Amino acid sequence: MEVQSIEANGETGKWVPPLRRILIEVAQKHGLQVADIASPSRKHPMLAARWEFFYRAAVETVKPTTEIG
């Protein structure tokens, strides 16, 4: 799956699934790669980004927590 960079205004020209869009936005905000957030690392930058992703995913989507992660 090709990952699109999301511009500041949120436009990519292609539809991005909501969870993927949130993950990309959080990674960009924290200066990380998407893989960093999904890694098992417990370093603070990854944890902060991971918690933000889980929070935003729960608040901004209707996905159950089992689908979020």
C-alpha positions as CSV (number, residue, x, y, z in Angstrom):
1,M,0.0,0.0,0.0
2,E,1.4,3.3,-1.0
3,V,1.6,5.9,1.8
4,Q,0.7,9.4,0.9
5,S,2.1,12.4,2.7
6,I,-0.7,14.5,4.2
7,E,-0.2,18.2,3.7
8,A,-1.0,20.7,6.4
9,N,-4.4,21.3,4.9
10,G,-5.1,17.5,5.0
11,E,-5.2,17.1,1.2
12,T,-3.5,14.2,-0.6
13,G,-5.6,13.8,-3.7
14,K,-6.3,10.2,-2.7
15,W,-8.6,8.8,-0.1
16,V,-6.8,7.5,3.0
17,P,-8.6,5.3,5.6
18,P,-9.3,7.3,8.8
19,L,-7.0,5.2,11.1
20,R,-4.2,5.4,8.6
21,R,-4.7,9.2,8.2
22,I,-4.6,9.7,12.0
23,L,-1.5,7.5,12.2
24,I,0.3,9.5,9.5
25,E,-0.7,12.9,11.0
26,V,0.6,11.8,14.5
27,A,3.8,10.5,13.0
28,Q,4.4,13.8,11.2
29,K,3.6,15.9,14.2
30,H,6.1,13.9,16.4
31,G,8.8,13.7,13.7
32,L,8.5,9.9,13.6
33,Q,7.9,7.2,11.0
34,V,4.7,5.3,11.0
35,A,6.7,2.1,11.8
36,D,8.1,3.8,14.9
37,I,4.7,4.2,16.4
38,A,3.8,0.6,15.6
39,S,7.1,-0.7,17.0
40,P,7.3,-2.3,20.5
41,S,9.8,0.4,21.6
42,R,9.1,2.0,25.0
43,K,11.1,5.2,24.4
44,H,9.2,8.3,25.4
45,P,8.8,9.9,21.9
46,M,7.2,6.7,20.6
47,L,5.0,6.3,23.7
48,A,3.7,9.8,23.5
49,A,2.9,9.4,19.8
50,R,1.3,6.0,20.3
51,W,-1.0,7.3,23.1
52,E,-2.0,10.3,21.0
53,F,-2.8,8.0,18.1
54,F,-5.0,5.7,20.4
55,Y,-6.8,8.7,21.9
56,R,-7.5,10.4,18.5
57,A,-8.6,7.1,16.9
58,A,-11.0,6.5,19.8
59,V,-12.4,10.0,19.7
60,E,-12.4,10.7,15.9
61,T,-13.7,7.4,14.6
62,V,-16.4,4.9,15.4
63,K,-14.0,2.0,15.4
64,P,-14.0,-0.3,18.4
65,T,-10.8,-0.4,20.4
66,T,-10.2,-4.0,19.2
67,E,-9.8,-2.6,15.7
68,I,-7.7,0.4,16.8
69,G,-5.1,-1.8,18.4
